[in-house]
Structures are given as structure tokens and as C-alpha cells.
Amino acid sequence: MSKSIIPKQDNHIIKPEVEIQKSIQENEDLEIYNKYNEFGYELFDANGNNPISDDERKMMILQLEQKFKEVLDILRISRSDPNATDTPRRIAKMLVNELLVGRFSKPPALTVFPNRKKVNNLVISQGIEIMSICSHHWLPISGTCTVAYIPGDYVIGLSKISRIVNWFARRPQIQEELGEQIADYFEELLKPQALGVVIKARHYCMIARGVRGSEEQSIMTTSVMRGLLMEEQSLRNEFVNLIQL
């Protein structure tokens, strides 16, 4: 004779209305969390910029050092290991003062000059070294940047171009947005007739993990074209040919 089986009630099942309420609460918590950190400072995008004082920088390094001590503990790395004793402080200083310094420093000091000779041809700066970290996995992005422009009323020294590029690169980035940020800045600063930004870089989030692409061949290329470089195919072809020489 068959027996009817009554399923036991699972106390771990969340009722729909409870689940909805929990989701609403999580979203409210997330909204608050996304505005300020636990120390009361306002949060901003990974590749954004908010200059801080020297005192704030020192405090940030101390706070990071404590957090990285926790990271090493979780990873079960003994700080009695002489190679790891000062690692938390090294990492904290490297992030604040080097790899992410573009987040916390003012724009580079620079001067633009009048275009007295009415230069009306491409001015190209190539081989600008880029070192950044990807926003997704915080692994290195290493490559070069080319910036080209046809002056309007102003020109700028070549060394200043490199400083601006690195000011944007020294933040957690994705390459597509990095190129757009650089182009936006130069467009606002110089009001050029034409502007081009080309970045070629290796992404170690793809080389060191995941698909583990070839270090030699795994290169990502992005380009941003503005003004006449966007509008005129012949000028764009000239630019591409020149940077490949």
C-alpha cells in the first residue's frame, strides 16, 4: 500500500516578502556604504581624482598597513618570515605614493603657449610609458601611449604631455576609459583642431590569470579620435602611418 509523504518544512527557506524586504535593506545599506567609507571619507570612482593633504596621505598609509596585516593573516603568511615582516607597509606606501598617486594628487603644473607660428600640422608625442593597474583585478597594465594634435591657438611642451598621461594612468583603470580621460583633458586644455590618443598595453589580469595569454602577443590597442582626426579619413590615415614608422 502506498504511503503519502508530507514534505518537511525547511526553516531555511526565506518567504518571498521577507526576501524582498532583505533585498531592499541591502540596497539601502549599499547606497550608504557607497558614499562614505568606515573612516567617514567620501568615496569616488576608482579612476577618479580627489587631492588629499600630506597628513591624510600618511594616515591612509597607516590604515592600509593595518588592513594588509589582516590580509596576510587570512592568507596564513607569518610575519616572522623576514621576507614578509614589512610587507604590509611596503604595499601601503606603494599604492598611495606610486601606483595610485593619480587619485590623490593635483594635476601636473604646466603652461600652455600661444601658437604664434600658426602651426597647422600634426604634433605627435610617442613612446610615453604607461604603468597602471586594472580596476577589476588590480594587476599591472603596462604599455605606451601616443598623443597627437593639430594646434588651435595653443601648444604645450612635450614633457607636460607625458606628465598628464601618467597622472591619469596612476589609478585603477580600464584602458578604454583611460584614453577618453586623457583626450577629454587635452581637448579642454588646448582646444585643438584635431586630437588623437592611442594606447598599446599588456594586461596582466589576462596574462597572469584567467586565459593566461602570451606576454609577448597579448596587447590591447585603443584609440580616441577627436575633431579633424575623427572627421577626415585622409588625416587619420596620415596619423596612423606616421606612428607606425
N, C-alpha and C positions, 0 to 999 in steps of 0.2 A: 504494500500500500504506500503510495507516495505521500510525502510529508511536505507541508507548506513551510517555507523558510522565510522568516521575517528578518530582513537585514538589520544589523545592529546600527544604532545611531553613532556617527562619528563626531565626537565632540570637537574635532579639529577643523571641521568644515565651517567656513565663515558664511553666515547668511548674507544674501545679496545686499540688503540695506546696510548691514554692518560693514561689508567690503567697500561699498560706495562711500560711506562716511569716513572710513580709514583712508581711502584714496584722496578724498577732499582734504583731510587733515595733513597728509603727506605733502600734497601740493602747496598747502599754506605754509608748512614748515620750510619747504624748498624755496618758496618765494622770499621768506625772511632770510634764510641762510645765504641766498644768492646776492643779497645786498651788503651784508657785513660779515666779517669773519669773527672768530671767537674772541679776538682782541679788540673788537669794535671798529676796525678799519674797513672802509668801503671797498668792495671787490669790483674788479673790472676785467674786461676780456684779456685772454692770455697774450694776445699780440697788441694790446693797448699800451698807453703811456700815462703815468701819473708820477711826476717827480717827487722824491722824498728827501728829507734832510739827512745830514750825516748821522745825527742821533737816531733817527728812525732806521737808517741802514744798519747801524750797529746793533740795535735792538732786534731787527729782523734776523740778523745772523745768529744771535744768541738763541732766539726762539726756534729757528731752523735746526740749530745744533742739537737742541733737546729732542726735537721730533726725529732727527736721524739717529739718535741714540736708541730711540724706541724701535725704529726700523731695523737696526742691527740686532736688537734683542729678539724681535719677532723672527728674523732670519737665522737666529741662533748663532750669531757671529760673536765670539768672545772678544771683548775689548782688551783682554790681557794679551791678545795676539798683537805683537809690536807693529804689525802692518796695518792694524785696524784701530789702534788706540786713538789717533787724532782724526780718523776718517770723517766722523760727523761734522767737525768744524771745517775740515777741508772742503767738504761738499757744500756746506752752507756758504762759505766765502766764495767759492767758485760760482755758485748760482747767482748770488746777489751782486758780486763785483765784476763778473765776467760774462757768463752765458746769458744772463737775463738783465744785464745792466741797461739795455734799451728800454725796459719797462719803467725804470726808476730814475732816469736821468733826463735833464733838459735837452732840447735839440742842440746839435753842434753849433757853436758860434761861427757865423760865416758872413761874408759880404758879397753882394752882387754888384756888378759893374755895368755901366751903360755900354750898349753895343754901338760904339762910336763909328766903327767902320761899316756898319750895316751888314754884318756877316749874314749871308743868306744860304749857307750850305750846312751840311751835316757836321756836327761836332760830336765825336764818338770817344767815350772812355771805356776801354775793355780791360778784362783781367782783374776786376775788382773782387777780391777774395770775400767769400761769404762763409760764415760759420754760425749755424743756428741750431735749434732743436725742434723736432716736430711736436706739435701740440698734442698729438694722440698718444705717443709712447715715450716722449722725452728722450729720444735717441738723436744722434747728430744728423744735421743736414749740412753737407759740405760741398761747395762749388764756387762758381764765378758768376758775376753779373756784368752786363754791358748796358750802359746808359748812353743814349744818343738824343740830340735835339737840334733843331734849327732855331737859332735865337730869334726872339722878338726884339724887345727893347733892352734886354739884359742878358749878360753872360755871367758865368760863375767859374771859379778856379777848379781845376780837376781834382785836387786833393779833397775839396769840400764835397764833391760828388761821392767819393769813397766813404767819407765820414757819415754822410746821410744814409747811404745804403746800409752800413754796419749798424747805425743807430736803430734802424728798423729790423735788421736781421737778428740782433741780440735780444730776442724774445722767443717764446714758444710760437711757432709759425706753421702755417701751411703755405707751400710755395706760391700757390695761385694768389693768395691774399697779400703775400709779401710784395710781389710785383705790382699789384694795384696800389698798395700803400706808398711805395716809392714813386710811382707815376703821379699819384694824387699830389704828393708833396712838391715835386718839381714843377708840376703844372701850376700850382698855386703860387709858388715862389717866383718862377721865371716868366710865366705866361708865354711859353714858346710857340712858334708856328707849328712845330712837329715834335713829337716825343716818342721814344721807344725804350722799353726796358725788357731785356732778355736775360733769363736766369737758367743756368745749367747746373744741376746739383745731384749729388748722390744722397739717397735717403737710407740711413742705416736701420730704420724701422722695417725696411724691406730686405736689407742685406743681412742683418744680424739675426733676424727672427722671421716668422711667417714663411713666405715663399723662399726666402734666402736667395735672393737674386745675386748675380755676378757683381762683384765690387767694381770691376772694370767697365762692364757694359750697362749696368743698371743706372742710367742717367735720365733724369726728368728735365725736360725743357719747357719753359713757359715764356710767353711773350705778351707784352701790353703795348698797343699802338694807339697814339692819340694824334689829333689834328691832321696835318697833311700826310703823315705816315699811315694813317687809317684810310684817308680819302683817295690817295694817289698810288696806284699799283706800281708805276714806274719808280717812284721814290722808295717805296717799300722794297722793291727788287734791288735797288742800288744799296740800300741799307744792309740787306741780307748778304749781298755779295761782298760788301766791304768787311763785314765782321767775320766772314769765312776765309779771308785772305791769310 
